Amino acid sequence: MSTRLGPLERKALDDRRQPGYSVHWTLETHEFVQIPAGRMTVTRDGGQPTEIGAGDVAVFPRGWAGPWQIHETIRKVYVIF
């Protein structure tokens, strides 16, 4: 028996996030991000801050919740699955 993944939603570069922007996310899906430029801090609710920036990749699992704070304009490639 094989299991097939549902359709993936691939997004192009997203550069709308500017320095000073902060948002609290509660993810209803998984999200993979690759950061070609910029820098931000993400903090899972109840967790420690993690800085991610140019050259980094991250995976945020479904149910992840916490703020993203942008320090340098973020350009990201992301896949929601």
N, C-alpha and C positions, 0 to 999 in steps of 0.2 A: 504494500500500500504506500503510495507516495502522497506527500502533503505539498500543495502548491501555495506559494505566497500570494496574497491578494495584490492588486495593482499598486505600484509604487508611484508616489507623486514626487517628481523631481523638479526642483525650482532652480532658476538661474541665479546669478549673483544678486544679492540683496544688499544694497548699500544705503538703505534709508535710515540706518541707525547712527545717529550723530553723537559726539561727545556731550555728556550731561544727560543723555536719555537714560531713563530707568523704568523698568516694567517688571511686574510680578507675573510669572507664568505658572499655570497649572496645565501640564501637557495631557492631552487626551489620546495622543499617539506617541510612537517613538520618533526621535529626531536625531539624525546624523548631521553634524556640521563640520565643514572644513573652512578654516579662516585664512584666506590669502593675504589679508591686510587688516590692521587695526588691533585693538586690545580692549578686553572687557573682563569684568569680574562676575562670576556666577556663584550663587550661594544657595545650596539646597536648604529648604526650611529645616531649621534645627542643626544644620551642618556648618562646616568651615568654608570660608570663601576660597574660590579657586580662580586664578587668573588664567585666561586663555587668550592667545593672540596669534599673530602671523605665523603660519606654518603648523599650527596645532589642528588636531581633529578631536571631536568629542561626540559621545553618544549620550543622549538624554532619554531614559526609558519612560514609557507610558506611566503617568502618575507623578513624574518629577514635578516638584513645585518649588519656586523660589524666585528671587529677583535677579535680573541681569542689569548690570550697570556698565554703561559704555564710557570708556576713557578716551579712545581714539576711534574715529569713524570706522565702523566694522563693515567689511565686505565679506560675505559668506556664501558658500555653496552649501545647500542643504537638501536632504532627502527626508521626507516624512513617510513613515511606514507603519 
